Amino acid sequence: MRLSLFSASYRSIVGNFYRPRRSYYLPHVSAFPLFKRTHSVLCAMSDDELPGLDATPANGQRIKHDNVIYTTVKEGLAHILVPEQKDAKDGQEVQQVFYNPIQQFNRDLTVLAMKAYGKEKVKQKKVASEARSGKFAEKKRKRKEQTQSERPAKSPKLGDDAGAEEAVGESAVAPADTEMPDAKELEPAIPEQDKELGAQPSNGADAAKEKKSSGVEFTILDALSASGLRALRYAHEIPFLTKVTSNDLLKVATESIQRNAIHNGLADKISVSHDDALAHMYSVVVDELRKRSGRAGKAIIASNKYDVIDLDPYGSAAPFLDAAVQAIRDDGGLLCVTCTDSGVWASNGYPEKCYALYGGVPVKGWYSHEVGLRIVLHSIETAAAKYGLAIEPLLSLSVDYYMRVFVRVTRSPAMVKFQGGKNMVVYSCGGGCGSWTTQLLMKNKPAPNKKGSGIFYKHGFTKAPTAPPLCDHCGSVTHLAGPMYAGRIHDPEFVQKVIDEANEASPEIYGTLPRVKGMLYTALEEFLPTPQEVEAQKDSGKLGKVVKKKVTEAELAAIDPYPFYFYPAQVAGLMNCQSPPEAHLKGALKGLGYRVTRSHCKAGSIKTDAPWSVIFHVFREWVRQKAPVKEANIKEGSLAWRLLRLGEKQETTEGGLTEPTKVDDAVSKITEVVFDEELGREENKQKLVRYQMNPKENWGPMSRATGK
């Protein structure tokens, strides 16, 4: 049966930003190229001769368990069992447990990001553990010295009985016929309540045991696990992982996870949970709250919160954000979020639904996917701020039909105070030229302290509006979008660490490694430092490198002054002119002293620190110098007429340029625009796969699983 993936209304909403196929064939297991060659040979084996779950996993292998025959699909180092369906027609299969091979890029990227994050996190935990052990040993030494100094002098020898008792007390070795007490009996008694709170015995037995341990705990929650493939890959490919909890609401899914864990030999690392994701995460929160309320004095409680939580739902992750920010460790836990509802946050079709789910209104424009990223980050930030938690985006990507963001969560009420000044609304000329103007909700203003030795930040109101009702460039009506996150959406240091992991990774394990590298390098290149940041880099003597030191108030207050990209082909279409080649356009902007890069969201996009007035001026010069248009074909009063300024009085400058009488300051300083192709060429000659190519016919988000 042919399953329709997108309705006509959905296609009209997404428009040019996402071009879905008309339908999607759910593939039969033999259609996967990873085991296509071996499948026919293995199928020749009799069903009664097939091995069970205890067989060594192999790609394309057929397994029989509980009278059901499965075929093994390999991804990374993990193998999952896909049930065969003999009644499937034309290579189609209806899945009871959701598995989408197209999302291998997402899983490859996530494993590498977790490894980059986890190495640093484990190192911090080891340092903290050693510090606690040293502190405990110091206390023990002081208690021992105090006990020895307070020990009373020996009593005089009064008789044979007393001498015998003294001999027994001082002897290091007991007589052979003396029964020694069990070691556990020598440990001081611990109240039952303190045992639940994780209290340590006073003799340090557990502390010594912990010190001998070679590693520290590193736990992951795969909250919506489906087939369990993510949990399997985490357990296989992250060496310092101690436990991953694989949770799913469907019973058939948890049974599949259990089978896959046994077949991969990972039953000791993967804990399978059959529960609602919200219930599971809130139960972790409730358990810790109860421990804290029953804590005796300053007893240290052992937290069951996760180091990493991975949310990869079918659709929106918005319902799970509140529970996730509370169930993750608040000392820098990593929250990984996927949202596949791009028709909501990356289009103008459902603004009411976007606001209901994420608390922000989307934008109409070619940069809508980047706006969608910032709206979701704003949603995560507001969910965390209620509990005194601050987020730091580490990597935020719009990929194919979904987004993937990685954020660090830290408990810091002081950091939360900066939140109002790091969120904004956008005045968008979506029905006209596509330009935008940003408006911060608040401002974080530095002020000198009373001693004059430093500064502190005031958090106050900001002036509004920053844009008139009509667009300055074309006169069209502007619309409001947001609120959305206004800070940096990538941490360059973290992105570089993930790149280092990717460079060391094997292409045989990470099948989408070329695209992972290309996407990461593109995200890293998006960083355009402000003049203040450039000066700071010069002072540090490391210009050209992004060196992130400890979090300072200045960094907390920093925003992204160049948040969105523009699409040259779209601008050229609005002006009814030929689109300039990318190298020529970049060369012209660079020649004017502006910086130019690209966005990971769309091929052919440009991010720059040039204002919109300069961008339109460069396009008008392109029309004048290289690609003249027939003015007779442009209707008077149309958008192209207004952008080309055909109806305004022109003046000729010394450089031969023609410009209207009224120009802004940035344009008035320009004497000549040179479309220098060489200047605009890429400095980095490394060949990278930056954007997705169609991996197969009719690929897409697939249909929801049918299991219960």
N, C-alpha and C positions, 0 to 999 in steps of 0.2 A: 504494500500500500504506500502510496506517495504521500508524505506528510508535509503539509504546507507550513512553512516557517514564518513568513511575514505576510500579513494582510496588506491590502492596498493602502489602507490608512496609515499603517506603520511606515510603509515605504515613503509615503508622501511627507511624513514627519521628519524622518532622518535625512531624506534628500541627498544632496551631494556629499555630505559628511560621512555617509556610510552606504555602500552599495551592496545590499544583500542579494543573494541568489533567490530565485523564485521558490525553490523547494530544497529539501535536504534528504538524501538517502542515508538512513542509518546503516552503516556498513556491516557486512558479515565478517566474522573473525578472519576468514581467509583473504579478505581484501587488504589487510594491513601489510605493508611492504616488509616489515621487520621479520615476519616469519612466512612470507608467501612462498619462498623457495622450498621450505621443508614441510609445509603443511600437507602437500599431496602424498609425500612419502609416509608421513606419520598416520595419515588417514587409512592407509592400507593395512595397518595393524588391527587385529581383531579387538573388539571392544572388551572381551573377557581378559585379554592380555595386557590391558593398559595399566600403568602403575598408579599408585595412590598418592596422597598428599606428602608422604615421606620421601618421595623421589626427589632427586637433585633437580632444582629448577633449570629449565632450558627454554630457549626461545622457540616457539612453535610446537612445544611439547603438548601431547594430549594426556589428560589426567582423568581418572574415573573416581568419583567420590559420592557415596550415597546414591548409587545408580544414576548419577548425572555425569555427563562427559563434558569436560572443560578443555579449552585450548589456552595455552600460556602466551601472554603478550608481555614483552619485555620493554621497559622504559627505564633509562638510567641503569641502576643495579638491581632494580626491583622487578618482580614478575607477578602479574595478576592473572587470575583465572577467569576467563570469559566463557560462559556456558554456550555450548553449541545448540543451534536451533535447526533441526532437520526440516521443519516446515517453512523456513524463511525462503521467500521467493525473490528472484532477481538480485541476490546479494543484499537484501534488506533485512534488518533485525530490529526488533523492539526491545529496548533495554529495560530490565527491571532495576538494575543498579547503574547510576549515571557514570559514564566514562566518555570523555571527549579527547581524542588524541591531538586535536588542534591546540589544546591548551598546554602542550608540552613546553612551549616557550615560557609560559607562566611558571610551571613547576621547575624548569631548569634555572630560571632567574631566581626563584625563591630559595632554592637550595644554596646557590652561591651567595645570596644575600645573608642567609642565616649563618653560613660558615664565616663570612666576613664579620658579622656582628658577634657571633658566639665566641670566636677566638679571643676577642678583646674582653668580652664579658666573663669568660672563664678565667682569664688572667686576673681580672679585678677580684673575682671571688676567691681565687687562691691567695692573693695578697691579703684580703680581708680575713680569710681563714687563718693564715699564718700569724697575723696580728692578734687575732683572738687567742690563738694557742699560746703565743708568747706572753700575752697579758695574763692568761690563766696560769702558766708556768711560773710567772713572777709572783703572783699571789700565793701560789702553793709554796714557793721557796720562802717567802716572808712568814707564812704561817708556821712552817717547819722551824725556822730560826726562832720565832717567838715561843714555840712550844719547848724547844731545847733550853732557851734561856730561863723559862719559868719552871722547869722540871725540878722537884725537891731533891735534896741530898739523900744518899742511900742510908737506910736505917742500919743501926749496928746489928751485928750477928748475935742473936739471942739464943739460938738453939738449933738442933739438927732440923726440926720441922721448918723453922723460918728460913734456914739456909737452903733447904730443898726448894722452898717456894721461890726464894730469890734466884736460885740457879735456873729454875724453869723460866722465870720471867726474863732473864738476861740471855739465855741460850739462843743461839741462832739456829740450831738444829734440834728438833724434838726427838725424843727417844722413839725407837722403832715401833713400840707398842702403843704410842700415843696417837689418838685419832684426831687429825686436823680438821677444822671446820671447812665447809665448802667455800670457794672464793666468793660466791654470790652472797653468802651469809655475812661475809666481812664488809660488804658494801653498806653504807648508811642507808637507812630506810627513807624512801621518798614518798610523800603523800600522793595518793591516787590522782588528785587534781593536778599536782605539779607534773606528774608523768604525762598527762594529757597536754599540758602546756609545753612540753619539751624541756623541762628543767634538767640540769646536769647534776650528777652525783658529786658530792664534795671532794671525793678522792680523785676525780679527773679520769676515771676509767674510760668514759665515752670520748672525752677529749683526746686521750692518747690514741684511741681507736681511730678517731677522725684524722688525726695527724698521720697515722700510718697509711691511711687511704691515699691512693694515687691520684684521685680526681675529685671534682666537686659536682654537685647536681646541676643539670641543665635540662629543663623540661619544656616540652612543646605540647600545645593543645591544637589538634586539627578538629575544629568544632563541628564542621559539616563535611564529614569524611567521604561519604558515598562509597566508592569501591575501596577506599583506604590506600590508594596509590601514593598520595602525598605522604602519609604516615610511613609507608613502606620505604619510600625513598629517603625520608629524613633519617629513619633508623639505619638504613644501609650506608648512606653517604656522609653523614655528619658524625665524625669519629668520637667527639666528646659528648654526644647526646647520651643521657642516662635513661630517659623515659619519654615516650610520646603517647599521649592519650588520643585515641581515635574514636570520635563520637558521631553518632548519627541517629536520627529519629526512627528510621525505617528498620524493622527487624530483619528484612532480607538483606539490607546493607550491612548490618553488624555481623550477620552470619557470613557474608562474603568477606568482610575484613578479617574475621577469625580464621577462615580458610586460608586466605592469602598470607596472614601472619605465620601460620603453621607451615605452609608450603615454603615460605622464605626463611624459615628457621629464626623468626624474630618474635616468638611468643613471649619471651622474657623482657623484651624492650617495648612492646606495643601493648598498651592497656586499652581494651575495647570497652566502650561505654554506649549502652543503648538508652538514650535519654534525649529530651529536648535540649537543644544547644543553650537556650536561655536558662532553663532549669539547672543545667550542669554548671554553667558559669556563676549563676547566682548562688548555688549551693556552696561553691568555693568561697564566695564572699561572706555568706552567712556563717560558715564554719569558722572563718578567721575572726569575724566580729564577736562570736561567742567566746572564742579563746581569749580575746582581749578583755572582754567584760569580766571573765572569771580569773584573770591573771592576778597572781599574788605578788604584790610589790613591783619590783622591776624585773621580774622573771622574763627571760627571752622566749618568745614563742616561735615555733618552727612554722614558717609560712608555707601553705600549699599552693600559693599562687604560681602561675606559669611564667617562665622566662620569655616565652614566645607564644602568641596566640595567632592562629591563621584562620581568617574568615574568608571562605570562598563559596558563597551561596549561589543558588540559581536565581539570579535577579539582583535585588538590592540588599546590601549589608546593613542598611540603616536600622532595622529592628534589633540588631545584635550589638550595636556600638556601646550602649550604656552598660550592658553587662560585661562586655569585653574590657573596657577601660578600668573596671573595678577588679576583674579577675586576673589581670596581668600584674606582675611585680611593679611596684611604683619606684624602684630604684634604677630605672632605665630600661624597662621591659620593651620588647619589640612587638608591635602590633602590625600585622600584615592584612590588608583589606583588598578584596576584589569586589567590584560592582559591574554587573553585566547589563544593566538597564540603561544603555547609552541613549536610548530613545527618550529617556526622562531628563537626564542631566546634560546631554549634549545636543539638544534640539529645542525648538521653541513651540513644540506641539502640546506639551503637558506642563505648563508652568505651575499650575495648581498642585499637581502631584509632586513635582520637584520640591516645591516649598513644603508640602506636607511631610515628605520623607527626609529632606536634608536641610530645611530651614532657609533655603535660598531660591531665587528666581533665576532661571538660565537666560542666556543671551541669544539673540538672533545674529549670527555672523559666522564667518569662516573659522574663527578662533574659539568656537563653542566648546571644543573638547578640552582646551586648556582652562576655560572658565569652569567646566564641569569638575576638573581636578580640584580647583580651589574651593568650589562649593562643598564637595565631599570632605575636604580637609577642614573647612569651617565647621561642618557637622561633627566631625570627630573632636575638634577642639572644644566646642561648646558642651559636648557630652562629658568630656573629661574635666572641664573647669569647675563644674558644680561640686566636685569632690576634691578641689585643691590640686588637681593634676594638670600639668602642662605637657604639650606635645611638641615634638621637633620633627618635621618632615625630613626623612633621610633620602628617599627616592620616590618620585611620583611619576607614573607613566600612563599615558593613554595608548592602549594597544588594541589594534583590530576593532572588535566590538565591545571591549571592556576596558576598565582601568585597574591598575594595581598600584597601591601606595604602601610604603613602609614608614612607620612613624615610631619614634622613641617616646615613651611615657615616663614622666618623672613627677614625683610629689614635690611641689614647690609653690606655695601660695604667692610668693613674691614674683615668680615668673608669670603666674596667671594674671597679675595686675597689668601686664603689658598687652593683654589680649585685645582690648578695645582698640588700641592703636595699631594693631596688626590685622585688622579686618576692614573691608572696604565695600562700597557699592560702585557700580560702573554706569556711566551715562553712555549708551551705545547708539550709534547712528545705524541701526540694523537695516532700516528701510532706505538708506541713502548710500553714502560713500563707504560705510563700514568703519569709520574712525571711532575712537572711544576716549573718554576722560574718566579718571578714577577719583574717588572721594573717600577718604578715610573716615571711619566712624568716630574715632577719637584721635588725640595726638599724645605721644610720649615725648615730652620736651625736656631736654637737659637743662639743669640750672646749677650754679656754683653753690657749694655748701657754705655754712657760716664761717668756717675757718679759712675758706678760700684754697684749701689744699686738694679739692676734688670736686666732682659733680654728682648730683643725684637727679633722678627723673621724676617729673611731675606728670600726672595723668589727668588730662582735662578735655574740654570740648574743642571741637575744630570748626572752622568757618565753613559755611555752605551757602549756596551750591558752588561747585567748581566749574560748572558748565551752564550755558544758557539753555532755554527750552529748545531753541533751534540750533542745528549744527553750524559751527563756525566756517566749515569748509564747503558745504553744499546747501545749507539752508533747510535741510530735512528735519523732521521731528525726531528728537532723541528719546530713548526709552531707558528705564531703570532696570538694572540687574543686580543680583546679590541679596544679602551680604555674602561675601566670600573671603577666603584667606588671602592676605596681602603680602605675606612674607615669602622667603625663598622656598621653593618646592623641592629642591635637592640640597643635600649636604655634599659638597665636592669631595671632602675627605672620605666620606663613606663610599661614594660612588667609585673613587679610585681604589679603595680596598676591594670592592666587588670586582672591579676590572682585574686587579692582581689575582684574585681567585680564579677568574675566567681564563686568564693567561696560563695558569697552572693546570687547568682542568683538561680532561681527555675528551676529544670530540666523539669518541666511541661511546662515552657515557652520557654526555650532554649533546643530544642530537641537534639542538638549535643553537649551538655555541656561536657560530658566525653572526647570527642575528642578535644574540645576547650582547656580544661585544660591540656591534654596531650601534645598538640602542643605548648602551651605557656611555660610549664615547660621545654620542650625540647629546645625551643628557648633560654630560660634563661640559661640553662646549657651550651649552645654553647660559652658563654663568657669565654675566656681564657685570663686573664689579663697579661700584659707584666710585666717583673721584676720591671720596674719603677712604674707601677701601684700598684704592690704588696707592694713596699716600701712605697708608699703614703698611702696605706690602713693601714700599720703598724703604720705609724706616726700618723694617725688619731685615732688609738686605736680601729678601727672597722674592723679588718681583717676578711675576709669572707663575708662582706657585701659591696655591691656596692653603695657608697654614692656619689651622683652627686651634686656638689655644683654649683655655678654660672659658666657660660661658661668662661673659661680662654683660653688664646692663646695656652697653652700646650694641652688642650683638643681639640682645633680646629685643631691643627697640628697632632693629634694622628691618626694612621692608624691601620688596623687590620693585624698583622704580620702573622696570621694563617688563611688565608681567605677561604681555601677549605678543603674538606674532601677526604678520599680515601675509597675504597671498598675492604675489605680483600679477599672476594671470587674472585674478578677480578684479584687481584695481584697473588693469588694462582693459578689461571688458567693460567696466563702468565708464571708461573714457572713450570707448569705441575705437581703440587703437591696437596696434600690434604689441604683444607683450615683449618687453626687452629680455634678452638672454640673462640668465642668472649672474654670470660673471660680469657682464657689462653693468648691471644694476648695482651689484655689490661694489664694483670698482668706483662707480660714481659716488656712492655714499661714503666709502672709505676715503676718497679723495677730498671730501668735504670735512674730514676729521671725525667721522662717526664710526662706531664699531658695528660689525655685522656678523651674525651667526645664523644658525637655523634652529628650528624647533623639531623635537622628536615626534610631534603629533602628526605632522603632515609633510609629505615630500614636496619640495619646491617652496616651502615656507621660509620666511625671513624674520629674524628678531634683530632689532637694532635699537640704539639709544637716540636715533634721530626722531624729532617730533613729526607729527602728521603733516604740518605745513611744508616741511622740507621734502618729505616723501612725495607729496603731490606736485611740488615744484620740480623735482627730478623727473617725474613722469611727463610733465608739460614740456620740459626741455628735451626729453626723448622724442616726443611728438614733433617738436620744432626742428631738431637736428637730424633725426634718423628715420622717423616713421610718420610723415605728415598725414593728416586725415583730411577728408573732403568735408569742409564746413557746411557745404550745401546739403549733405546727407544727415546732418545733426540738427534735430528739431530745436528751435529756439525755446529756451526755458527748461529743457530736459536736464537730467542729471549730468550727462556728458557735457552739455553746454555750460553748465555752472562750474563743473570741475576744471574744464579747459579755459574758463573765464573768457569765453568768446564774446560776450556782450559787454565787457568792461573796456574802458579806455586804456590803451596800451602806451607804454613809454619805452624808448630804446635807450639802453645803458651803454657805457663806453665799451663793455665787452661784447656788445651786439645782442644782449639778451633782451627779451621783451617780457614785461611784467606789468600787472595792473598797478594803478596808482597806490592802492592801499595794500601793504604787505606787512607781515609781522616782523619782529626783530630778527628771528633766526634766518628768514629768507632775505631780508635786506642786507645782511652781511655777506651773502654769496655773490661772488663776482663772475664765476664761471663753473659750469658743470661739465666734467670730462668723463666719458664712459670708457674707463680704462679697463680693458679686458684682462690684461696681465695682473693688474693690482687686485682684481676681484677673484682671481683663481685661488683654489684651495692651497693653503700652505702645507697641509698634511697630505702627503701622497699615499698614505696607507689606504688600501682598498677595504671598505667596510660595507657590510649589508645593513644599511640603516633602516630600511623600511620593508614591510612584509610583502612578499610575493605570494600569489595564489598557491597554496600548498597542494591543493587537490580540487577536483570539481565539486561544486555545491557545498563548500565548507562553510561553517558558521557556528552559532552557539548551540545547535542541536535542540531536540525536544526534551522535555522533562521526563525523568524515569517513571515507570509505571508500577514499581514495586510498592509493597505495603509493610 
